[in-house]
Amino acid sequence: MNVGNQTCGCGDKTSPPPSTKTKFTDIAYATTSETQKLDIYLPNEGKDPFPVIIAFHGGGFSEGDKSSDYTDHMLQGLNHGYAVVTVDYRLSGEAKFPASINDAKAAIRFIKVNAAQYNLNPNKIALWGSSAGGNLAALAGNNRRDK
């Protein structure tokens, strides 16, 4: 699948941009599953607290993870002064719906509660996802109780 001028291997492992100096990886945002982890990448330049992009990977709710190439283009926010948080959520083989949306909302709450610890702005959060991740971003973004 082509995304702009990029080729999407949809699920292939990639690494964060090599210029990322500050990152926090495999942070547990919940305790129900080992899967419920996120990574936080901070931009090298800009004024903190940083606005945040929370990125949910695609994969049809059955595959993929926070380091798959689904999040590559989302990590480009680092070059524009945004912190980027990539989130793993329970896939359909582990837990049925609504587990994935519950995980997405738990990750958002975790970022809001722990924003100061990671130099994040809890009032400037954007949700972004591709495929299944886009579905999670849309569902979580429309839930007024978490705002």
C-alpha positions in Angstrom: 0.0 0.0 0.0 1.4 3.4 -0.8 1.0 6.3 1.6 2.1 9.5 -0.3 5.6 8.6 -1.4 6.1 6.0 1.2 5.5 2.3 1.0 3.6 0.8 3.9 4.6 -2.7 4.9 1.7 -2.7 7.3 3.1 -4.3 10.4 6.8 -4.4 9.7 9.1 -3.4 12.6 10.8 0.0 12.3 12.6 2.2 14.7 12.0 5.8 15.8 13.7 8.6 14.0 17.4 8.4 14.9 17.5 12.0 15.9 15.2 11.4 18.9 17.3 12.0 22.0 14.7 11.7 24.7 12.4 8.7 24.8 10.7 6.6 27.4 9.8 3.1 26.2 7.5 0.3 27.4 5.7 2.3 30.0 2.7 0.5 31.5 -0.4 2.6 31.3 -2.7 -0.1 32.8 -2.2 -3.5 34.6 -4.7 -5.8 32.9 -2.3 -7.1 30.3 1.4 -6.9 29.4 0.2 -5.5 26.1 -0.9 -2.2 27.7 2.3 -0.2 27.2 3.3 3.0 25.4 6.4 4.8 24.2 6.9 8.6 24.6 9.2 10.4 22.2 10.1 14.1 22.9 11.3 16.5 20.2 14.9 17.6 20.3 13.9 21.3 20.0 11.0 23.4 21.2 9.6 24.7 24.5 8.1 22.3 27.0 5.6 21.3 28.0 5.2 19.8 24.5 1.9 19.4 22.7 1.2 15.7 22.2 0.2 13.4 19.4 -1.1 10.1 20.7 -0.7 7.5 17.9 -2.6 4.3 17.6 -1.3 1.7 15.2 -3.4 -0.1 12.6 -3.7 -3.8 11.9 -7.4 -4.6 11.8 -7.5 -4.9 15.6 -5.8 -8.3 15.1 -2.1 -7.4 14.5 0.5 -4.7 14.7 2.1 -2.9 17.6 3.3 0.5 18.7 6.6 0.1 16.8 5.1 -1.0 13.5 5.5 1.2 10.4 1.9 2.3 10.9 3.3 4.9 13.3 6.2 6.1 11.1 4.5 9.1 9.6 3.0 10.0 13.0 6.6 10.2 14.5 7.3 13.0 12.0 5.4 15.3 14.5 8.7 15.3 16.4 10.2 17.5 13.7 7.5 20.0 14.3 7.7 20.4 18.1 5.2 17.7 19.1 5.8 14.9 21.6 4.6 11.6 20.1 3.2 8.8 22.2 2.7 5.4 20.5 0.3 3.0 22.1 -0.1 -0.7 22.2 -3.6 -2.0 22.9 -5.1 -5.4 23.4 -5.7 -7.1 20.1 -8.8 -9.1 19.2 -7.0 -12.4 19.8 -6.4 -11.4 23.4 -9.6 -9.5 24.3 -12.8 -8.7 22.6 -14.3 -5.3 21.9 -14.5 -2.9 23.8 -11.1 -3.8 25.2 -9.2 -1.8 22.6 -11.2 1.4 23.0 -10.9 1.0 26.8 -7.2 0.7 26.4 -7.0 3.8 24.2 -8.9 5.8 26.8 -6.7 4.4 29.6 -3.6 5.5 27.7 -5.0 9.0 27.2 -5.9 9.3 30.9 -2.3 8.1 31.8 -0.8 10.8 29.6 -3.0 13.5 31.2 -2.3 12.4 34.7 1.5 12.0 34.2 2.0 14.8 31.8 4.3 16.9 34.1 6.6 13.9 34.6 7.3 13.7 30.9 7.2 17.4 30.0 3.9 17.0 28.1 1.0 19.5 27.8 -2.1 17.7 29.1 -4.3 20.4 27.5 -2.9 20.0 23.9 -3.4 16.4 22.9 -4.2 15.2 19.4 -5.2 11.6 18.6 -4.0 10.0 15.4 -4.3 6.5 14.0 -4.4 4.6 10.8 -6.8 1.9 10.0 -8.0 0.3 13.3 -6.0 3.0 15.1 -8.0 5.7 13.3 -11.1 4.0 14.5 -9.8 4.1 18.1 -8.7 7.8 17.7 -12.2 8.7 16.5 -14.0 6.8 19.2 -11.8 8.1 22.0 -11.9 11.7 20.6 -15.7 11.7 20.7 -16.0 10.6 24.4 -16.7 13.7 26.3 -16.4 12.0 29.7 -12.6 11.8 29.3 -12.2 15.5 28.7 
